[in-house]
């Protein structure tokens, strides 16, 4: 049988090591899907319910595996639906390839149905490489370059294939002027700074008496090296959200997350340090870093454009985190004085008591902090946890304790709603034997994640283990924005924009063949997690949570306090509950005993 362009595409992707593609079909890409079918499982196709979710899955696949993520969609709306998920990959520096259909070459420029200027549309999100093929012999070098650019530069790329091109006979490029003859293969380089620059970094770090380390996603492959450096310097380690799994939270000098969703120890670590070592992080909020001039700085990143961007660093090192730290370690002096380290451990111990008091404070009906607080010690080994954006990300950041060997992630740079469930699905396909848990707000469930439960129902029986859990925080409120309105704008809750319908998510799960659990009493939270973790069917746990529990930042500025007071003076529709729960959370941190 003559191989078509579509057949060549599938075969070439396989040669590049691609084993799974996420997407949704349509007539603009039928030639590619026919080839996937003829390839008889050489590349697994995962059918999402929506193209945006497929792009999120491709992004998550890249995050959790380190491999190229691939998504596929038809022309027109299929292609445009991918954009949000692709931006998630772009902003978090993930290698993702989008393959999309287009109308026939002879129809282009005629205002044909579903004809969009796809190259222009993808130019920003896939600016590293986006091209439309016009001849069979061109597809080879376009695909090779798209893949190599994505994995080599950790960027999003896109390949546009007109539908008539996909079904015609594939022909290799002729040996002639005006042709390109590309090949398969990429080996990750060893990226390491010069010895003189490493020595300059060591001099800064050795001179510091109070060293703080901030790790991000770029340090995920350097856990052992980060641990060794922190021990040698007697440093504390704070974690950007995407770097949450770099070090286990059981280490007493790991201060947890940083920023608005961060911890008090991380805030103190940054405000009192005299030296900052930032590794693989693009953490954006400068107000949570040391004051300019307070600390000497060293930064390590693979991408030069991320260096010195958040804080004026004295030494900027372009390099792989693990390689650079391993080369730097012999140049560092062991700090025998541990006064700084003991101070950090004291902050952390006090914070743990505060977290417990906040989580165990009574709410109406369920304290959302307690949901994650009770999950944390029950997490199975090797678990993978995803979180959506919104108030649930606060509890993921603060109350979830990661142990060695676990993975976790969320939409970082884009902070998009709707990523948790597709992330969790992609994680389960990549690691079908591992337990996977998604933490999702009811806003994201209603927006697009509820439909992806159907994807779970479609595929779960082929997974090695059925342990897949979606925990829904049902508070009938777009809660993070509600609190941002109160604290940042000084405005009461705007009911028209913030209140959302009460949906029985657990019953929907049951209706499609999954297990559903409903929890509206705090004393039932722990048992619900244990029941879900023991299930031999994927589970949706619906927690009826209190929207008035405030996602308090680690440090409340005077301006924020003034605006919050203004909110109450203006009259908030949930004023009574807000005052009660805010009092419990604040007083729980300073008064003895548990807040009641």
BELRASUL-V660673 format. One record per residue. RES is the residue in one small letter. PHI is phi as a letter, one per 30 degrees, with the letter a starting at -180 (none if undefined). Layout:
res=RES phi=PHI
res=RES phi=PHI
//
This chain:
res=x phi=none
res=x phi=d
res=x phi=d
res=x phi=d
res=x phi=e
res=x phi=d
res=x phi=d
res=x phi=d
res=x phi=e
res=x phi=d
res=x phi=d
res=x phi=d
res=x phi=e
res=x phi=d
res=x phi=d
res=x phi=d
res=x phi=j
res=x phi=d
res=x phi=c
res=x phi=a
res=x phi=b
res=x phi=c
res=x phi=l
res=x phi=a
res=x phi=d
res=x phi=l
res=x phi=d
res=x phi=d
res=x phi=b
res=x phi=e
res=x phi=d
res=x phi=d
res=x phi=d
res=x phi=d
res=x phi=d
res=x phi=e
res=x phi=d
res=x phi=d
res=x phi=d
res=x phi=h
res=x phi=i
res=x phi=e
res=x phi=b
res=x phi=d
res=x phi=c
res=x phi=c
res=x phi=d
res=x phi=d
res=x phi=d
res=x phi=a
res=x phi=d
res=x phi=e
res=x phi=d
res=x phi=d
res=x phi=d
res=x phi=d
res=x phi=d
res=x phi=d
res=x phi=d
res=x phi=d
res=x phi=e
res=x phi=d
res=x phi=d
res=x phi=d
res=x phi=c
res=x phi=i
res=x phi=c
res=x phi=d
res=x phi=c
res=x phi=b
res=x phi=b
res=x phi=b
res=x phi=a
res=x phi=d
res=x phi=d
res=x phi=h
res=x phi=d
res=x phi=d
res=x phi=d
res=x phi=d
res=x phi=d
res=x phi=d
res=x phi=e
res=x phi=d
res=x phi=d
res=x phi=d
res=x phi=d
res=x phi=e
res=x phi=d
res=x phi=d
res=x phi=d
res=x phi=c
res=x phi=h
res=x phi=c
res=x phi=d
res=x phi=b
res=x phi=c
res=x phi=c
res=x phi=c
res=x phi=b
res=x phi=d
res=x phi=b
res=x phi=d
res=x phi=e
res=x phi=e
res=x phi=d
res=x phi=c
res=x phi=d
res=x phi=j
res=x phi=c
res=x phi=h
res=x phi=d
res=x phi=e
res=x phi=i
res=x phi=d
res=x phi=b
res=x phi=d
res=x phi=d
res=x phi=d
res=x phi=d
res=x phi=d
res=x phi=d
res=x phi=d
res=x phi=d
res=x phi=d
res=x phi=c
res=x phi=d
res=x phi=d
res=x phi=a
res=x phi=b
res=x phi=b
res=x phi=c
res=x phi=d
res=x phi=b
res=x phi=b
res=x phi=e
res=x phi=d
res=x phi=d
res=x phi=d
res=x phi=e
res=x phi=d
res=x phi=d
res=x phi=d
res=x phi=e
res=x phi=d
res=x phi=d
res=x phi=d
res=x phi=d
res=x phi=d
res=x phi=d
res=x phi=d
res=x phi=d
res=x phi=c
res=x phi=h
res=x phi=b
res=x phi=d
res=x phi=b
res=x phi=b
res=x phi=b
res=x phi=c
res=x phi=b
res=x phi=e
res=x phi=d
res=x phi=d
res=x phi=d
res=x phi=d
res=x phi=c
res=x phi=d
res=x phi=d
res=x phi=d
res=x phi=b
res=x phi=d
res=x phi=d
res=x phi=d
res=x phi=d
res=x phi=a
res=x phi=d
res=x phi=i
res=x phi=c
res=x phi=b
res=x phi=b
res=x phi=c
res=x phi=b
res=x phi=c
res=x phi=k
res=x phi=a
res=x phi=c
res=x phi=d
res=x phi=d
res=x phi=d
res=x phi=c
res=x phi=b
res=x phi=d
res=x phi=d
res=x phi=e
res=x phi=d
res=x phi=d
res=x phi=d
res=x phi=d
res=x phi=d
res=x phi=d
res=x phi=d
res=x phi=d
res=x phi=d
res=x phi=d
res=x phi=d
res=x phi=d
res=x phi=d
res=x phi=c
res=x phi=b
res=x phi=c
res=x phi=c
res=x phi=c
res=x phi=b
res=x phi=c
res=x phi=b
res=x phi=d
res=x phi=d
res=x phi=c
res=x phi=d
res=x phi=c
res=x phi=b
res=x phi=e
res=x phi=d
res=x phi=d
res=x phi=d
res=x phi=e
res=x phi=d
res=x phi=d
res=x phi=d
res=x phi=d
res=x phi=d
res=x phi=d
res=x phi=i
res=x phi=c
res=x phi=c
res=x phi=b
res=x phi=c
res=x phi=b
res=x phi=d
res=x phi=e
res=x phi=d
res=x phi=c
res=x phi=e
res=x phi=c
res=x phi=d
res=x phi=b
res=x phi=d
res=x phi=d
res=x phi=d
res=x phi=d
res=x phi=d
res=x phi=c
res=x phi=d
res=x phi=d
res=x phi=j
res=x phi=d
res=x phi=b
res=x phi=j
res=x phi=e
res=x phi=c
res=x phi=c
res=x phi=c
res=x phi=d
res=x phi=d
res=x phi=d
res=x phi=d
res=x phi=d
res=x phi=e
res=x phi=d
res=x phi=d
res=x phi=c
res=x phi=d
res=x phi=c
res=x phi=b
res=x phi=b
res=x phi=c
res=x phi=c
res=x phi=b
res=x phi=i
res=x phi=b
res=x phi=c
res=x phi=e
res=x phi=d
res=x phi=c
res=x phi=d
res=x phi=d
res=x phi=c
res=x phi=c
res=x phi=e
res=x phi=d
res=x phi=e
res=x phi=j
res=x phi=d
res=x phi=b
res=x phi=d
res=x phi=b
res=x phi=b
res=x phi=b
res=x phi=b
res=x phi=a
res=x phi=d
res=x phi=c
res=x phi=e
res=x phi=d
res=x phi=c
res=x phi=d
res=x phi=i
res=x phi=d
res=x phi=c
res=x phi=a
res=x phi=d
res=x phi=d
res=x phi=d
res=x phi=b
res=x phi=c
res=x phi=c
res=x phi=d
res=x phi=l
res=x phi=d
res=x phi=d
res=x phi=d
res=x phi=d
res=x phi=d
res=x phi=d
res=x phi=d
res=x phi=d
res=x phi=d
res=x phi=e
res=x phi=d
res=x phi=d
res=x phi=c
res=x phi=c
res=x phi=d
res=x phi=d
res=x phi=d
res=x phi=d
res=x phi=c
res=x phi=d
res=x phi=d
res=x phi=d
res=x phi=d
res=x phi=d
res=x phi=d
res=x phi=d
res=x phi=d
res=x phi=e
res=x phi=d
res=x phi=d
res=x phi=d
res=x phi=d
res=x phi=d
res=x phi=d
res=x phi=d
res=x phi=e
res=x phi=d
res=x phi=d
res=x phi=d
res=x phi=d
res=x phi=c
res=x phi=d
res=x phi=d
res=x phi=b
res=x phi=b
res=x phi=c
res=x phi=b
res=x phi=d
res=x phi=d
res=x phi=d
res=x phi=d
res=x phi=e
res=x phi=d
res=x phi=e
res=x phi=d
res=x phi=d
res=x phi=e
res=x phi=d
res=x phi=c
res=x phi=e
res=x phi=d
res=x phi=d
res=x phi=i
res=x phi=d
res=x phi=c
res=x phi=b
res=x phi=c
res=x phi=b
res=x phi=d
res=x phi=d
res=x phi=j
res=x phi=d
res=x phi=d
res=x phi=d
res=x phi=d
res=x phi=d
res=x phi=e
res=x phi=d
res=x phi=c
res=x phi=c
res=x phi=d
res=x phi=c
res=x phi=d
res=x phi=c
res=x phi=e
res=x phi=j
res=x phi=d
res=x phi=b
res=x phi=a
res=x phi=a
res=x phi=a
res=x phi=d
res=x phi=d
res=x phi=d
res=x phi=d
res=x phi=h
res=x phi=d
res=x phi=d
res=x phi=j
res=x phi=c
res=x phi=d
res=x phi=d
res=x phi=d
res=x phi=e
res=x phi=d
res=x phi=d
res=x phi=d
res=x phi=d
res=x phi=d
res=x phi=d
res=x phi=d
res=x phi=b
res=x phi=d
res=x phi=d
res=x phi=c
res=x phi=d
res=x phi=b
res=x phi=b
res=x phi=c
res=x phi=c
res=x phi=b
res=x phi=d
res=x phi=d
res=x phi=d
res=x phi=d
res=x phi=d
res=x phi=d
res=x phi=d
res=x phi=a
res=x phi=d
res=x phi=d
res=x phi=d
res=x phi=d
res=x phi=d
res=x phi=d
res=x phi=d
res=x phi=d
res=x phi=d
res=x phi=d
res=x phi=c
res=x phi=d
res=x phi=d
res=x phi=c
res=x phi=d
res=x phi=d
res=x phi=b
res=x phi=d
res=x phi=d
res=x phi=b
res=x phi=b
res=x phi=c
res=x phi=c
res=x phi=c
res=x phi=c
res=x phi=c
res=x phi=b
res=x phi=h
res=x phi=a
res=x phi=d
res=x phi=d
res=x phi=d
res=x phi=d
res=x phi=e
res=x phi=d
res=x phi=d
res=x phi=d
res=x phi=d
res=x phi=d
res=x phi=c
res=x phi=c
res=x phi=i
res=x phi=c
res=x phi=d
res=x phi=e
res=x phi=c
res=x phi=e
res=x phi=d
res=x phi=c
res=x phi=c
res=x phi=d
res=x phi=b
res=x phi=d
res=x phi=d
res=x phi=c
res=x phi=d
res=x phi=d
res=x phi=d
res=x phi=d
res=x phi=d
res=x phi=e
res=x phi=d
res=x phi=d
res=x phi=c
res=x phi=j
res=x phi=c
res=x phi=c
res=x phi=b
res=x phi=b
res=x phi=c
res=x phi=b
res=x phi=b
res=x phi=b
res=x phi=d
res=x phi=d
res=x phi=c
res=x phi=d
res=x phi=d
res=x phi=d
res=x phi=d
res=x phi=d
res=x phi=d
res=x phi=d
res=x phi=d
res=x phi=d
res=x phi=c
res=x phi=d
res=x phi=c
res=x phi=b
res=x phi=e
res=x phi=b
res=x phi=c
res=x phi=c
res=x phi=c
res=x phi=c
res=x phi=d
res=x phi=c
res=x phi=d
res=x phi=d
res=x phi=c
res=x phi=d
res=x phi=d
res=x phi=d
res=x phi=d
res=x phi=d
res=x phi=d
res=x phi=b
res=x phi=c
res=x phi=d
res=x phi=e
res=x phi=d
res=x phi=d
res=x phi=d
res=x phi=d
res=x phi=d
res=x phi=d
res=x phi=d
res=x phi=d
res=x phi=e
res=x phi=d
res=x phi=d
res=x phi=d
res=x phi=j
res=x phi=c
res=x phi=d
res=x phi=c
res=x phi=e
res=x phi=d
res=x phi=d
res=x phi=d
res=x phi=d
res=x phi=d
res=x phi=d
res=x phi=d
res=x phi=d
res=x phi=d
res=x phi=d
res=x phi=d
res=x phi=d
res=x phi=d
res=x phi=d
res=x phi=b
res=x phi=c
res=x phi=d
res=x phi=i
res=x phi=d
res=x phi=d
res=x phi=c
//
